[in-house]
């Protein structure tokens, strides 16, 4: 096997393991549910937000990996998959990828390429050109 491929796979496996460990121990920030404003017609009854309706907690911290069956990205963050390889090729960026790993919440779409949150030209084309 090509040495570069082995290195990329090793890095991907490490990222996956760290993501799983962080998820298990909830390392890297609190998961919060964003509150929506109260319904003006029913001033004392708050509206249910998407996280409550879908029984999913939304993740507010950019750059955080999440577990799709139980979590999702809050408003203002976008789900990104995969990454750009050292040779410039894209790896596992499809939403229905078979590569495994956890998706990441990133502020993709804010016109800034923020590599510290996992954005690159493959998973956030609108910010990283």
PASEBA-432181 format. One record per residue: residue number from 1; z, x, y of N, C-alpha, C, O in turn. Coordinates in Angstrom, 3 decimals, m for minus. Layout:
residues N
REC    n       n_w       n_u       n_v      ca_w      ca_u      ca_v       c_w       c_u       c_v       o_w       o_u       o_v
REC  NUM         Z         X         Y         Z         X         Y         Z         X         Y         Z         X         Y
...
***
This chain:
residues 129
REC    n       n_w       n_u       n_v      ca_w      ca_u      ca_v       c_w       c_u       c_v       o_w       o_u       o_v
REC    1     0.000     0.843    m1.173     0.000     0.000     0.000     0.000     0.894     1.244     0.591     1.974     1.236
REC    2    m0.643     0.455     2.275    m0.728     1.200     3.517     0.669     1.387     4.106     1.467     0.450     4.101
REC    3     0.973     2.574     4.609     2.299     2.890     5.138     2.663     1.977     6.313     3.816     1.561     6.428
REC    4     1.701     1.659     7.188     1.970     0.784     8.332     2.357    m0.615     7.874     3.246    m1.237     8.456
REC    5     1.704    m1.106     6.847     2.019    m2.442     6.327     3.429    m2.462     5.761     4.172    m3.422     5.969
REC    6     3.796    m1.416     5.054     5.143    m1.336     4.485     6.188    m1.326     5.604     7.214    m1.998     5.497
REC    7     5.936    m0.575     6.664     6.867    m0.525     7.791     6.986    m1.891     8.449     8.094    m2.334     8.751
REC    8     5.865    m2.566     8.677     5.878    m3.896     9.299     6.624    m4.886     8.412     7.425    m5.678     8.909
REC    9     6.375    m4.850     7.120     7.074    m5.753     6.205     8.578    m5.464     6.190     9.384    m6.394     6.149
REC   10     8.953    m4.203     6.221    10.377    m3.845     6.241    11.038    m4.369     7.511    12.146    m4.903     7.461
REC   11    10.365    m4.220     8.644    10.903    m4.732     9.910    11.024    m6.241     9.855    12.033    m6.793    10.293
REC   12    10.017    m6.920     9.326    10.048    m8.382     9.221    11.200    m8.840     8.337    11.886    m9.809     8.663
REC   13    11.416    m8.156     7.229    12.517    m8.512     6.325    13.859    m8.315     7.022    14.759    m9.144     6.881
REC   14    13.999    m7.233     7.765    15.246    m6.987     8.501    15.478    m8.081     9.530    16.597    m8.574     9.667
REC   15    14.427    m8.468    10.259    14.550    m9.532    11.262    14.960   m10.838    10.600    15.813   m11.556    11.121
REC   16    14.370   m11.147     9.474    14.714   m12.378     8.750    16.172   m12.347     8.308    16.892   m13.333     8.474
REC   17    16.608   m11.236     7.753    17.996   m11.119     7.288    18.961   m11.245     8.463    19.970   m11.943     8.361
REC   18    18.665   m10.579     9.571    19.527   m10.682    10.754    19.558   m12.118    11.256    20.620   m12.619    11.625
REC   19    18.407   m12.790    11.275    18.359   m14.190    11.698    19.211   m15.082    10.821    19.918   m15.957    11.320
REC   20    19.151   m14.867     9.525    19.957   m15.665     8.589    21.441   m15.394     8.805    22.244   m16.327     8.844
REC   21    21.807   m14.132     8.946    23.213   m13.780     9.164    23.705   m14.379    10.482    24.802   m14.934    10.545
REC   22    22.894   m14.263    11.531    23.279   m14.836    12.827    23.440   m16.345    12.718    24.360   m16.922    13.297
REC   23    22.557   m16.968    11.985    22.660   m18.421    11.828    23.926   m18.794    11.061    24.633   m19.723    11.451
REC   24    24.211   m18.093     9.999    25.389   m18.394     9.187    26.662   m18.235    10.012    27.556   m19.079     9.944
REC   25    26.749   m17.173    10.780    27.959   m16.896    11.548    27.854   m17.348    13.003    28.772   m17.120    13.792
REC   26    26.758   m17.979    13.356    26.496   m18.475    14.707    26.721   m17.387    15.749    27.378   m17.605    16.766
REC   27    26.163   m16.216    15.476    26.252   m15.085    16.393    25.146   m15.224    17.418    24.074   m15.740    17.103
REC   28    25.385   m14.773    18.637    24.315   m14.759    19.628    24.339   m15.938    20.560    23.300   m16.268    21.132
REC   29    25.450   m16.583    20.743    25.532   m17.658    21.718    25.838   m18.987    21.079    25.687   m19.173    19.871
REC   30    26.264   m19.888    21.896    26.593   m21.230    21.440    25.362   m22.096    21.415    24.499   m21.994    22.287
REC   31    25.279   m22.945    20.421    24.237   m23.951    20.381    24.756   m25.127    21.187    25.846   m25.634    20.924
REC   32    23.990   m25.552    22.150    24.432   m26.647    22.995    23.411   m27.755    22.962    22.223   m27.530    22.731
REC   33    23.898   m28.956    23.197    23.013   m30.106    23.313    22.909   m30.438    24.788    23.918   m30.653    25.458
REC   34    21.681   m30.480    25.291    21.494   m30.834    26.691    21.776   m32.314    26.873    21.395   m33.138    26.042
REC   35    22.441   m32.640    27.960    22.723   m34.042    28.267    21.668   m34.584    29.201    21.223   m33.897    30.121
REC   36    21.270   m35.818    28.963    20.346   m36.483    29.851    21.146   m37.332    30.824    22.290   m37.684    30.538
REC   37    20.561   m37.667    31.976    21.269   m38.510    32.921    21.519   m39.886    32.338    20.806   m40.341    31.444
REC   38    22.536   m40.535    32.857    22.868   m41.872    32.389    21.785   m42.856    32.794    21.104   m42.685    33.805
REC   39    21.649   m43.870    31.992    20.713   m44.944    32.253    21.173   m45.684    33.506    22.327   m46.106    33.573
REC   40    20.302   m45.851    34.498    20.705   m46.486    35.751    21.058   m47.957    35.554    21.871   m48.498    36.304
REC   41    20.462   m48.612    34.561    20.770   m50.022    34.315    22.136   m50.170    33.641    22.860   m51.125    33.922
REC   42    22.486   m49.259    32.778    23.775   m49.268    32.081    24.537   m48.025    32.501    24.541   m47.026    31.782
REC   43    25.172   m48.075    33.639    25.758   m46.889    34.252    26.808   m46.200    33.394    26.995   m44.990    33.523
REC   44    27.491   m46.919    32.530    28.536   m46.312    31.720    28.061   m45.891    30.340    28.830   m45.301    29.581
REC   45    26.817   m46.178    29.996    26.309   m45.872    28.659    25.276   m44.756    28.775    24.179   m44.991    29.283
REC   46    25.603   m43.539    28.313    24.621   m42.466    28.390    23.493   m42.689    27.381    23.699   m43.255    26.307
REC   47    22.310   m42.233    27.751    21.176   m42.290    26.828    21.373   m41.254    25.740    21.949   m40.196    25.993
REC   48    20.908   m41.537    24.536    20.940   m40.535    23.472    19.834   m39.545    23.756    18.719   m39.929    24.110
REC   49    20.142   m38.271    23.601    19.088   m37.285    23.785    18.365   m37.066    22.459    18.804   m37.550    21.415
REC   50    17.264   m36.340    22.509    16.459   m36.118    21.307    17.269   m35.486    20.186    17.071   m35.821    19.018
REC   51    18.181   m34.571    20.524    18.964   m33.893    19.497    19.809   m34.891    18.721    19.953   m34.760    17.505
REC   52    20.369   m35.883    19.399    21.180   m36.886    18.707    20.307   m37.836    17.907    20.650   m38.185    16.777
REC   53    19.188   m38.259    18.471    18.308   m39.209    17.796    17.757   m38.613    16.511    17.692   m39.296    15.489
REC   54    17.364   m37.356    16.551    16.771   m36.708    15.382    17.799   m35.956    14.543    17.426   m35.247    13.609
REC   55    19.073   m36.094    14.854    20.141   m35.373    14.156    19.895   m33.867    14.152    20.205   m33.182    13.177
REC   56    19.346   m33.368    15.227    19.110   m31.937    15.367    19.817   m31.444    16.625    19.846   m32.130    17.647
REC   57    20.376   m30.266    16.535    20.964   m29.617    17.693    19.867   m28.827    18.367    19.094   m28.141    17.698
REC   58    19.787   m28.914    19.684    18.769   m28.110    20.354    19.386   m26.812    20.843    20.519   m26.775    21.323
REC   59    18.615   m25.760    20.707    19.046   m24.407    21.034    18.661   m24.113    22.476    17.496   m24.249    22.849
REC   60    19.639   m23.709    23.292    19.398   m23.450    24.704    19.165   m21.978    25.017    18.703   m21.641    26.107
REC   61    19.480   m21.101    24.071    19.412   m19.660    24.323    18.034   m19.101    23.992    17.618   m19.147    22.835
REC   62    17.306   m18.566    24.997    15.998   m17.984    24.703    16.122   m16.754    23.807    17.077   m15.984    23.919
REC   63    15.152   m16.582    22.924    15.138   m15.451    22.009    15.918   m15.683    20.734    15.997   m14.795    19.884
REC   64    16.496   m16.865    20.589    17.319   m17.162    19.410    16.472   m17.779    18.305    15.709   m18.714    18.546
REC   65    16.610   m17.256    17.099    15.967   m17.857    15.936    16.755   m19.108    15.570    17.957   m19.193    15.821
REC   66    16.068   m20.075    14.978    16.768   m21.303    14.591    16.304   m21.795    13.242    15.291   m21.342    12.708
REC   67    17.064   m22.737    12.695    16.818   m23.320    11.380    16.190   m24.697    11.586    16.896   m25.644    11.934
REC   68    14.856   m24.832    11.376    14.141   m26.064    11.721    14.714   m27.380    11.178    14.700   m28.366    11.916
REC   69    15.211   m27.461     9.955    15.702   m28.777     9.525    16.896   m29.290    10.337    17.130   m30.497    10.401
REC   70    17.655   m28.372    10.959    18.864   m28.796    11.670    18.834   m28.516    13.163    19.660   m29.046    13.907
REC   71    17.894   m27.691    13.614    17.856   m27.291    15.015    16.438   m27.376    15.559    15.469   m27.468    14.806
REC   72    16.338   m27.343    16.880    15.050   m27.292    17.565    15.274   m26.640    18.921    16.419   m26.429    19.321
REC   73    14.209   m26.320    19.630    14.318   m25.743    20.968    14.570   m26.855    21.975    13.971   m27.928    21.892
REC   74    15.455   m26.593    22.923    15.716   m27.553    23.998    14.554   m27.549    24.980    13.683   m26.681    24.928
REC   75    14.553   m28.528    25.872    13.542   m28.580    26.924    13.560   m27.270    27.703    14.623   m26.709    27.971
REC   76    12.383   m26.795    28.057    12.270   m25.534    28.782    12.009   m24.349    27.877    11.641   m23.273    28.347
REC   77    12.199   m24.542    26.566    11.916   m23.483    25.605    10.849   m23.975    24.632    10.737   m25.174    24.374
REC   78    10.082   m23.057    24.103     8.999   m23.370    23.190     9.217   m22.622    21.882     9.713   m21.495    21.875
REC   79     8.845   m23.251    20.787     8.920   m22.586    19.489     7.781   m21.588    19.360     6.618   m21.934    19.570
REC   80     8.116   m20.347    19.015     7.079   m19.355    18.747     7.274   m18.811    17.331     8.386   m18.771    16.805
REC   81     6.159   m18.396    16.733     6.139   m17.867    15.376     5.423   m16.538    15.372     4.538   m16.303    16.194
REC   82     5.797   m15.666    14.455     5.058   m14.431    14.233     5.120   m13.467    15.395     5.939   m13.603    16.303
REC   83     4.220   m12.475    15.344     4.222   m11.453    16.379     2.938   m10.633    16.343     2.078   m10.808    15.480
REC   84     2.847    m9.734    17.314     1.728    m8.809    17.383     2.100    m7.537    16.630     3.159    m6.954    16.860
REC   85     1.216    m7.112    15.729     1.444    m5.881    14.969     1.122    m4.666    15.834     0.438    m4.808    16.848
REC   86     1.594    m3.478    15.464     1.310    m2.270    16.248    m0.184    m2.010    16.454    m0.574    m1.390    17.444
REC   87    m1.019    m2.480    15.527    m2.461    m2.260    15.666    m3.132    m3.342    16.526    m4.354    m3.338    16.675
REC   88    m2.344    m4.265    17.090    m2.881    m5.310    17.966    m3.229    m6.598    17.260    m3.527    m7.592    17.921
REC   89    m3.202    m6.617    15.935    m3.507    m7.840    15.196    m2.317    m8.786    15.234    m1.169    m8.368    15.383
REC   90    m2.622   m10.080    15.095    m1.565   m11.090    15.081    m1.097   m11.332    13.650    m1.893   m11.288    12.712
REC   91     0.203   m11.589    13.491     0.797   m11.766    12.171     1.615   m13.048    12.151     2.542   m13.212    12.944
REC   92     1.270   m13.961    11.241     2.049   m15.165    10.948     2.352   m16.020    12.171     3.499   m16.424    12.362
REC   93     1.365   m16.304    12.996     1.603   m17.072    14.218     1.320   m18.563    14.061     1.534   m19.325    15.004
REC   94     0.846   m18.996    12.893     0.561   m20.411    12.684     1.869   m21.170    12.492     2.810   m20.646    11.896
REC   95     1.932   m22.410    12.997     3.154   m23.209    12.857     3.471   m23.478    11.388     4.642   m23.539    11.014
REC   96     2.465   m23.635    10.566     2.682   m23.888     9.137     2.458   m22.597     8.346     1.742   m22.588     7.344
REC   97     3.076   m21.516     8.806     2.824   m20.225     8.159     3.546   m20.146     6.816     4.526   m20.849     6.568
REC   98     3.040   m19.288     5.981     3.632   m19.087     4.661     4.371   m17.752     4.602     4.712   m17.273     3.520
REC   99     4.614   m17.162     5.757     5.251   m15.846     5.814     6.760   m15.923     5.717     7.416   m14.915     5.453
REC  100     7.310   m17.082     5.923     8.765   m17.200     5.944     9.297   m16.784     7.296     8.546   m16.663     8.265
REC  101    10.572   m16.570     7.353    11.186   m16.197     8.620    11.521   m17.417     9.440    11.129   m18.536     9.107
REC  102    12.234   m17.197    10.490    12.680   m18.296    11.345    11.880   m18.314    12.639    11.541   m17.262    13.181
REC  103    11.581   m19.507    13.133    10.942   m19.590    14.441    11.943   m19.207    15.530    13.153   m19.208    15.302
REC  104    11.431   m18.885    16.699    12.264   m18.450    17.822    12.010   m19.371    19.014    10.878   m19.801    19.238
REC  105    13.054   m19.670    19.771    12.923   m20.419    21.019    12.684   m19.414    22.139    13.462   m18.476    22.314
REC  106    11.606   m19.610    22.898    11.270   m18.693    23.987    10.813   m19.495    25.203    10.342   m20.624    25.069
REC  107    10.954   m18.908    26.387    10.516   m19.593    27.603     9.006   m19.446    27.824     8.560   m19.235    28.952
REC  108     8.237   m19.554    26.766     6.781   m19.408    26.823     6.194   m20.487    27.736     6.525   m21.665    27.605
REC  109     5.334   m20.083    28.648     4.706   m21.017    29.571     5.220   m20.883    30.996     4.824   m21.653    31.871
REC  110     6.107   m19.902    31.243     6.653   m19.719    32.587     5.926   m18.637    33.379     6.412   m18.197    34.421
REC  111     4.770   m18.209    32.891     3.898   m17.225    33.533     4.487   m15.816    33.574     4.039   m14.981    34.360
REC  112     5.503   m15.541    32.719     6.072   m14.202    32.583     6.091   m13.851    31.101     6.592   m14.625    30.285
REC  113     5.558   m12.710    30.756     5.589   m12.255    29.364     6.925   m11.562    29.131     7.137   m10.433    29.574
REC  114     7.823   m12.252    28.429     9.177   m11.752    28.241     9.363   m11.271    26.806     9.762   m12.025    25.918
REC  115     9.064   m10.008    26.615     9.133    m9.414    25.279    10.545    m9.443    24.721    10.725    m9.474    23.504
REC  116    11.558    m9.434    25.596    12.940    m9.471    25.125    13.269   m10.778    24.405    14.270   m10.858    23.694
REC  117    12.427   m11.810    24.587    12.609   m13.087    23.896    11.602   m13.270    22.768    11.494   m14.360    22.205
REC  118    10.866   m12.213    22.433     9.930   m12.259    21.323     8.509   m12.648    21.696     7.659   m12.775    20.815
REC  119     8.228   m12.842    22.991     6.881   m13.241    23.406     5.923   m12.054    23.346     6.289   m10.930    23.689
REC  120     4.700   m12.316    22.909     3.629   m11.327    22.951     2.304   m12.061    23.002     2.279   m13.292    23.030
REC  121     1.197   m11.322    23.015    m0.126   m11.938    23.182    m0.521   m12.843    22.016    m1.448   m13.643    22.141
REC  122     0.168   m12.723    20.896    m0.171   m13.526    19.719     0.564   m14.853    19.664     0.009   m15.842    19.186
REC  123     1.796   m14.895    20.141     2.579   m16.136    20.008     2.818   m16.835    21.340     3.367   m17.936    21.363
REC  124     2.418   m16.218    22.451     2.560   m16.832    23.769     1.407   m16.367    24.655     1.589   m15.627    25.622
REC  125     0.231   m16.827    24.290    m0.985   m16.365    24.962    m1.021   m16.721    26.460    m1.613   m15.994    27.258
REC  126    m0.387   m17.840    26.835    m0.432   m18.237    28.240     0.361   m17.308    29.146     0.067   m17.225    30.338
REC  127     1.356   m16.608    28.616     2.146   m15.678    29.413     1.729   m14.216    29.192     1.764   m13.417    30.127
REC  128     1.345   m13.872    27.991     1.044   m12.483    27.635    m0.442   m12.350    27.337    m0.928   m12.824    26.310
REC  129    m1.147   m11.708    28.237    m2.607   m11.586    28.056    m2.994   m10.183    27.701    m4.176    m9.897    27.512
***
